Amino acid sequence: MKRNGRKIGLALFCIGITALVVVFVLAAVAFARVPAQIEDPDLVAQRGVAGILAAAAVKALFLLVMTYAASLVASKGIELSHAGRDEGGR
């Protein structure tokens, strides 16, 4: 039973780290286009600079929440892994 807890903890940690990597990739993709959007006169006339920056701010908030959730998953994985090891007496 102790080994199962450690394995589940390590798997959960790996899932959390993978989720963090996905969030960072999504952030890089989402914000690479913002400078080009601000320089595009047609888009600026349509949405305005404030609209483009507001959309970027909303994306940033969603990415912040996703990062926080992924870090919680990773930390719970580490806690499970250490709890399984502590029960074993080693």
Secondary structure, 3 states (H helix, E strand, C coil): CHHHHHHHHHHHHHHHHHHHHHHHHHHHHHHHCHHHHHHCHHHHHHHHHHHHHHHHHHHHHHHHHHHHHHHHHHHHHHHHHHHHHHHCCC
